[in-house]
């Protein structure tokens, strides 16, 4: 019996024939598409479809509207509807609300939380403004890009220098805006670091957390209130027939513009006009260069040195995977054995599968985790949090799933990453 991929949580309706075009508000569909790993999967991605980070045997899954199955058929990919959610008529979020969709925190609430933690724990926490979102650079609203550094403070801690005395674990959420589980995991991690047994681990480690790496995109998501908008990209774009923006996880300058990304401005995997074109990506890369020493020669096969410290975790959803470089190819990195061991250690605590993206899903280029390892030699991982089916699966699980299902899996993984960051290789 096939496992259904849940995108919009409960009340999804199952269909088998391709949906017919409809007028007015349209349903969102998850389409099951035969696309075995290799050339077939890479061609599907290259056509610019919204392909989920989820695989079931030889099948991938594509998000779309009622016309998407017809486009897929025209491109040589038959599909069946796996799940569908008719459009709903619920009230959007009101301005000033601190939460949406049952408890998920807004961008404003997330950024205020960082300041509140720093005020309550001045001996542990420091907030760092590391840039501006695209909308803010355009004078059209937007937000500061903020991180919080948490450690038992000593001289030199939380300084923006790669020669700081302590190893650093960096964790970020919602680079893809619609992956709302990840912002909540970041919130819980911050609170745990300053209020549990984890605080004792901070004497010889800095933990940096960016809960919302794509605030403009998240503002679009939360604007739907009880019906979050499934926006993936940032807000910088000129597409008039689909979602605006650039996919920030295809824009980084490591093998930019190669497999698994699209030059189509309306694609969900739009890579942007050039490598590192987006201010959110530029700001992250600048911050990482200030936090980490470069310990790796500029070659795809070079290994980072044994004295490398730190680790970077980019939380995504969904699929229950721990992924590590390279993502642009199934070629092994110079530190493959160590990366694979760290990933397997993390996955063993959660029941996730571990491997390179091309081993488990498909290859994709321009990802931030590839950039971190490529440019600096620092071990970097993507966690795809959440199953593809069930009440707590998909992009939009009920808020109660965060405490009851996801956090009990993610917390041990974070502790494992904290321990490994001190001497990863």
C-alpha positions as CSV (number, residue, x, y, z in Angstrom):
1,X,0.0,0.0,0.0
2,X,1.5,3.3,-1.1
3,X,2.4,5.9,1.5
4,X,0.5,9.1,0.9
5,X,2.5,12.3,0.9
6,X,0.7,14.9,3.0
7,X,1.3,18.5,2.1
8,X,-1.4,20.4,3.8
9,X,-2.0,18.2,6.8
10,X,-5.5,16.8,7.7
11,X,-8.6,16.9,5.5
12,X,-6.7,16.1,2.3
13,X,-8.8,14.4,-0.4
14,X,-7.4,11.5,-2.4
15,X,-8.0,11.4,-6.2
16,X,-6.6,9.2,-9.0
17,X,-7.5,11.0,-12.3
18,X,-5.8,14.2,-13.3
19,X,-7.6,17.3,-12.1
20,X,-9.5,19.4,-14.6
21,X,-8.9,23.1,-15.0
22,X,-11.1,25.2,-12.8
23,X,-12.1,28.8,-12.5
24,X,-11.7,30.9,-9.4
25,X,-9.7,29.7,-6.4
26,X,-8.0,26.5,-7.2
27,X,-6.9,23.5,-5.1
28,X,-3.3,22.7,-4.4
29,X,-2.3,19.2,-5.6
30,X,0.6,16.8,-4.8
31,X,1.2,14.7,-7.9
32,X,3.0,11.4,-7.8
33,X,5.5,11.3,-10.7
34,X,7.6,8.3,-11.8
35,X,11.1,9.7,-11.9
36,X,13.8,7.2,-10.9
37,X,17.1,8.6,-9.5
38,X,19.4,9.6,-12.3
39,X,18.6,11.2,-15.6
40,X,14.8,11.1,-15.2
41,X,14.8,12.8,-11.8
42,X,17.3,15.4,-13.0
43,X,15.3,16.2,-16.1
44,X,12.1,16.7,-14.0
45,X,14.0,19.2,-11.8
46,X,15.5,20.9,-14.7
47,X,12.1,21.7,-16.1
48,X,11.4,23.9,-13.1
49,X,8.6,22.0,-11.3
50,X,8.1,22.3,-7.6
51,X,9.6,18.9,-6.7
52,X,9.4,18.0,-3.0
53,X,12.3,16.7,-0.9
54,X,10.5,13.4,-0.8
55,X,10.9,10.1,-2.6
56,X,8.9,6.8,-2.6
57,X,10.9,4.2,-4.5
58,X,11.0,5.4,-8.2
59,X,8.5,8.2,-7.6
60,X,9.0,11.9,-6.8
61,X,6.2,14.3,-5.9
62,X,5.4,17.6,-7.5
63,X,3.2,20.4,-6.0
64,X,1.0,22.3,-8.5
65,X,-2.3,23.6,-9.5
66,X,-5.0,21.8,-11.6
67,X,-3.0,22.5,-14.8
68,X,0.3,21.0,-13.6
69,X,-0.5,17.4,-14.4
70,X,-1.2,18.5,-18.0
71,X,2.1,20.2,-18.2
72,X,3.8,17.2,-16.8
73,X,2.2,14.9,-19.4
74,X,3.3,17.2,-22.1
75,X,6.9,16.9,-20.8
76,X,6.7,13.2,-20.8
77,X,5.9,12.6,-17.2
78,X,2.6,10.8,-16.4
79,X,1.2,11.6,-13.0
80,X,-1.5,10.8,-10.6
81,X,-3.0,13.0,-7.9
82,X,-1.7,11.8,-4.5
83,X,-3.4,14.4,-2.3
84,X,-5.4,17.5,-2.9
85,X,-6.7,20.3,-0.7
86,X,-9.6,22.5,-2.0
87,X,-9.2,26.2,-1.4
88,X,-10.5,27.4,1.9
89,X,-12.1,30.6,3.0
90,X,-10.5,31.5,6.3
91,X,-9.6,34.8,7.8
92,X,-6.1,36.0,7.1
93,X,-3.8,36.9,9.9
94,X,-4.5,40.3,11.5
95,X,-1.7,42.8,11.7
96,X,-0.1,42.7,15.1
97,X,-0.8,39.0,15.7
98,X,2.2,37.2,17.3
99,X,1.1,33.8,16.0
100,X,-0.7,32.2,13.1
101,X,-2.1,28.8,12.1
102,X,-2.6,27.6,15.7
103,X,0.6,28.9,17.3
104,X,3.4,29.3,14.8
105,X,5.3,32.5,15.6
106,X,5.4,35.4,13.1
107,X,8.6,37.0,11.9
108,X,8.1,39.9,14.3
109,X,7.6,37.6,17.2
110,X,10.7,35.5,16.3
111,X,12.9,38.6,16.2
112,X,11.5,40.0,19.4
113,X,12.1,36.6,21.0
114,X,15.8,36.9,20.3
115,X,16.0,40.3,22.1
116,X,13.9,39.0,25.0
117,X,16.3,36.1,25.5
118,X,19.4,38.3,25.4
119,X,17.8,40.7,27.9
120,X,16.9,37.9,30.3
121,X,20.3,36.1,29.9
122,X,23.0,38.7,29.4
123,X,25.6,36.3,30.6
124,X,24.7,33.8,27.8
125,X,23.1,35.5,24.8
126,X,24.1,38.2,22.3
127,X,21.9,39.3,19.3
128,X,23.8,40.1,16.1
129,X,22.2,42.0,13.2
130,X,24.0,40.5,10.1
131,X,22.1,42.2,7.3
132,X,18.8,43.3,5.7
133,X,16.1,41.4,3.9
134,X,15.5,42.2,0.2
135,X,12.3,44.2,1.0
136,X,14.2,46.3,3.6
137,X,17.0,47.1,1.1
138,X,14.2,48.4,-1.3
139,X,12.5,50.6,1.3
140,X,9.4,48.4,1.2
141,X,9.1,47.1,4.7
142,X,11.2,44.0,5.3
143,X,13.3,43.1,8.3
144,X,16.7,43.0,9.8
145,X,18.5,39.6,9.4
146,X,19.3,38.5,13.0
147,X,21.2,35.7,14.7
148,X,21.6,35.0,18.4
149,X,24.9,33.7,19.8
150,X,24.5,31.7,23.0
151,X,27.5,30.6,25.2
152,X,28.8,31.0,28.7
153,X,30.4,34.4,27.9
154,X,34.1,34.9,28.3
155,X,36.4,37.5,26.7
156,X,36.3,37.1,22.9
157,X,33.1,35.1,22.7
158,X,30.5,35.9,20.1
159,X,32.9,38.2,18.2
160,X,32.7,38.3,14.5
161,X,36.1,36.8,13.9
162,X,37.1,33.3,12.7
163,X,39.8,33.2,15.4
164,X,37.3,33.2,18.3
165,X,38.4,30.9,21.1
166,X,35.4,28.4,21.0
167,X,34.1,26.1,18.3
168,X,30.8,27.1,16.8
169,X,27.6,25.3,15.9
170,X,25.3,27.3,13.5
171,X,21.7,26.3,13.2
172,X,19.1,28.0,10.9
173,X,15.5,27.7,10.0
174,X,13.1,28.8,7.3
175,X,15.5,29.4,4.5
176,X,12.5,28.0,2.5
177,X,9.7,30.1,3.9
178,X,6.9,27.6,3.9
179,X,8.8,25.0,6.0
180,X,7.3,26.4,9.2
181,X,8.4,23.4,11.4
182,X,12.0,24.6,11.2
183,X,11.3,28.1,12.6
184,X,9.6,26.5,15.6
185,X,12.5,24.0,16.1
186,X,14.8,27.0,16.3
187,X,12.6,28.8,18.9
188,X,12.6,25.7,21.1
189,X,16.3,25.2,20.7
190,X,17.1,28.8,21.8
191,X,14.9,28.4,24.9
192,X,16.4,25.0,25.7
193,X,20.0,26.4,25.5
194,X,19.3,29.0,28.2
195,X,17.0,27.0,30.4
196,X,17.9,23.3,30.6
197,X,20.8,20.9,31.1
198,X,22.1,22.1,27.7
199,X,23.4,25.3,29.3
200,X,26.1,23.3,31.0
201,X,27.5,22.5,27.5
202,X,28.1,26.1,26.6
203,X,31.3,26.6,28.5
204,X,33.4,25.5,25.6
205,X,31.0,26.0,22.7
206,X,29.2,28.8,20.9
207,X,25.8,28.1,19.4
208,X,24.5,30.5,16.7
209,X,20.9,30.3,15.8
210,X,19.1,32.1,12.9
211,X,15.4,31.2,13.4
212,X,14.2,32.9,10.2
213,X,16.7,33.1,7.4
214,X,14.1,34.3,4.8
215,X,11.9,36.8,6.7
216,X,10.3,38.4,3.6
217,X,9.2,34.9,2.4
218,X,7.9,34.0,5.8
219,X,5.8,37.2,5.9
220,X,4.1,36.0,2.7
221,X,3.5,32.6,4.3
222,X,2.0,34.0,7.6
223,X,-0.2,36.5,5.7
224,X,-2.6,33.6,5.1
225,X,-3.3,33.2,8.8
226,X,-5.1,29.9,9.3
227,X,-4.4,29.1,5.7
228,X,-0.6,29.7,5.3
229,X,0.6,30.7,1.8
230,X,2.9,28.0,0.5
231,X,5.6,30.4,-0.5
232,X,9.1,28.9,-0.8
233,X,11.4,31.7,-2.2
234,X,12.3,35.2,-1.1
235,X,10.4,38.3,-2.3
236,X,12.7,39.5,-5.0
237,X,11.3,38.6,-8.4
238,X,9.4,39.8,-11.4
239,X,7.4,36.6,-12.3
240,X,3.8,37.5,-13.3
241,X,2.5,34.0,-13.8
242,X,3.6,32.2,-10.7
243,X,5.4,32.8,-7.3
244,X,7.8,35.7,-7.2
245,X,11.3,35.4,-5.7
246,X,14.5,33.5,-5.9
247,X,15.1,30.1,-4.3
248,X,17.7,31.0,-1.7
249,X,18.9,27.3,-1.5
250,X,19.7,27.4,-5.3
251,X,21.4,30.8,-5.2
252,X,24.6,30.1,-3.3
253,X,27.9,30.2,-5.3
254,X,28.9,26.6,-5.1
255,X,28.4,25.0,-8.6
256,X,25.6,27.6,-9.1
257,X,23.3,27.2,-12.1
258,X,24.0,23.5,-12.6
259,X,21.8,20.5,-11.9
260,X,18.5,20.8,-10.0
261,X,17.9,24.5,-10.4
262,X,16.1,26.6,-12.9
263,X,16.7,29.8,-14.9
264,X,12.9,30.3,-15.2
265,X,11.9,33.3,-12.9
266,X,8.6,31.6,-12.1
267,X,10.1,28.3,-11.1
268,X,10.1,27.4,-7.4
269,X,13.8,26.5,-7.9
270,X,14.7,29.8,-9.7
271,X,18.4,30.2,-9.1
272,X,18.5,33.9,-9.6
273,X,20.3,36.0,-12.3
274,X,23.8,35.1,-11.0
275,X,25.5,33.3,-8.1
276,X,25.0,34.9,-4.7
277,X,22.7,37.6,-6.2
278,X,20.3,37.7,-3.2
279,X,21.0,39.9,-0.2
280,X,19.9,37.1,2.2
281,X,22.5,34.7,0.7
282,X,25.2,37.4,0.7
283,X,24.6,38.2,4.3
284,X,24.7,34.5,5.4
285,X,27.9,33.9,3.5
286,X,29.5,37.0,4.9
287,X,28.5,35.9,8.4
288,X,29.9,32.4,7.9
289,X,33.2,33.8,6.8
290,X,33.4,35.8,9.9
291,X,32.6,32.8,12.1
292,X,34.7,30.1,10.6
293,X,38.3,29.6,9.5
294,X,38.8,28.5,5.9
295,X,40.5,25.1,6.3
296,X,40.0,23.6,2.8
297,X,41.8,24.1,-0.5
298,X,39.6,25.2,-3.6
299,X,39.1,21.8,-5.2
300,X,36.1,19.5,-5.3
301,X,38.2,16.6,-4.0
302,X,40.2,18.5,-1.4
303,X,39.7,17.6,2.2
304,X,39.4,20.1,5.1
305,X,42.2,19.9,7.6
306,X,41.9,17.8,10.7
307,X,41.9,20.9,13.0
308,X,38.6,22.2,11.5
309,X,36.0,23.1,14.1
310,X,32.3,23.8,14.0
311,X,29.3,22.6,12.0
312,X,26.4,24.2,10.2
313,X,22.8,22.8,10.2
314,X,20.2,24.1,7.8
315,X,16.8,22.8,8.9
316,X,14.2,22.1,6.2
317,X,11.1,20.0,5.8
318,X,10.0,17.4,5.0
319,X,11.1,13.8,4.3
320,X,13.0,12.6,7.4
321,X,16.5,12.9,5.9
322,X,19.9,14.0,7.0
323,X,21.8,15.2,3.9
324,X,25.4,16.3,3.5
325,X,27.7,17.4,0.6
326,X,28.0,17.1,-2.2
327,X,24.5,18.0,-3.3
328,X,25.4,18.9,-6.9
329,X,26.9,15.5,-7.6
330,X,27.2,12.0,-6.1
331,X,31.0,12.5,-6.1
332,X,32.3,12.1,-2.6
333,X,33.9,15.0,-0.7
334,X,37.4,14.8,0.7
335,X,35.8,14.4,4.2
336,X,33.1,12.0,3.2
337,X,33.8,9.4,5.9
338,X,33.6,11.9,8.7
339,X,30.5,13.7,7.2
340,X,28.8,10.4,6.7
341,X,29.6,9.3,10.3
342,X,28.2,12.5,11.7
343,X,25.1,12.2,9.6
344,X,24.5,8.6,10.5
345,X,24.9,9.5,14.2
346,X,22.3,12.2,13.9
347,X,19.9,10.0,11.9
348,X,20.2,7.1,14.3
349,X,18.7,9.4,17.0
350,X,15.6,10.3,14.9
351,X,14.9,7.4,12.6
352,X,15.8,9.6,9.6
353,X,17.8,8.3,6.6
354,X,21.3,9.7,6.0
355,X,23.1,10.2,2.7
356,X,24.0,12.6,0.0
357,X,21.1,14.2,-1.8
358,X,21.8,12.3,-5.0
359,X,21.8,9.0,-3.0
360,X,18.4,9.5,-1.5
361,X,16.5,12.1,-3.7
362,X,18.2,13.9,-6.5
363,X,21.1,16.2,-7.2
364,X,20.7,20.0,-6.8
365,X,23.3,22.8,-7.1
366,X,23.7,26.2,-5.5
367,X,22.7,25.0,-2.0
368,X,24.0,26.7,1.1
369,X,25.3,23.5,2.7
370,X,27.5,22.8,-0.3
371,X,28.7,26.4,-0.1
372,X,29.7,26.1,3.6
373,X,31.8,23.0,3.0
374,X,33.1,24.2,-0.4
375,X,34.2,27.6,0.7
376,X,35.3,26.9,4.3
377,X,35.6,23.2,4.8
378,X,33.1,23.3,7.7
379,X,30.8,20.2,8.0
380,X,27.4,21.2,6.9
381,X,24.1,19.3,6.9
382,X,20.5,19.7,5.8
383,X,17.8,18.1,8.0
384,X,14.5,17.4,6.3
385,X,12.2,17.3,9.3
386,X,8.9,15.5,9.2
387,X,7.4,12.5,7.5
388,X,5.7,12.7,4.1
389,X,2.4,11.3,5.4
390,X,0.2,11.3,8.5
391,X,-1.2,13.9,10.7
392,X,2.2,15.5,11.5
393,X,3.6,15.2,8.0
394,X,4.1,17.7,5.3
395,X,4.8,21.4,5.3
396,X,1.9,22.5,7.5
397,X,1.5,20.1,10.5
398,X,-0.8,21.1,13.3
399,X,1.2,23.2,15.8
400,X,0.8,20.5,18.5
401,X,3.0,18.2,16.4
402,X,6.0,20.4,17.1
403,X,6.0,19.5,20.8
404,X,4.7,16.0,20.6
405,X,6.4,14.6,17.5
406,X,9.2,16.8,15.9
407,X,11.0,18.2,18.9
408,X,11.6,14.9,20.6
409,X,13.4,13.8,17.5
410,X,15.2,17.0,16.7
411,X,16.6,17.8,20.2
412,X,18.8,14.7,20.4
413,X,20.1,15.5,16.9
414,X,21.0,19.0,18.0
415,X,22.8,17.7,21.1
416,X,24.8,15.3,18.8
417,X,25.7,18.2,16.6
418,X,26.8,20.3,19.6
419,X,29.2,17.5,20.6
420,X,30.5,16.8,17.2
421,X,31.2,20.5,16.4
422,X,34.1,20.6,18.7
423,X,36.2,18.2,16.7
424,X,34.3,17.0,13.6
425,X,37.1,15.5,11.6
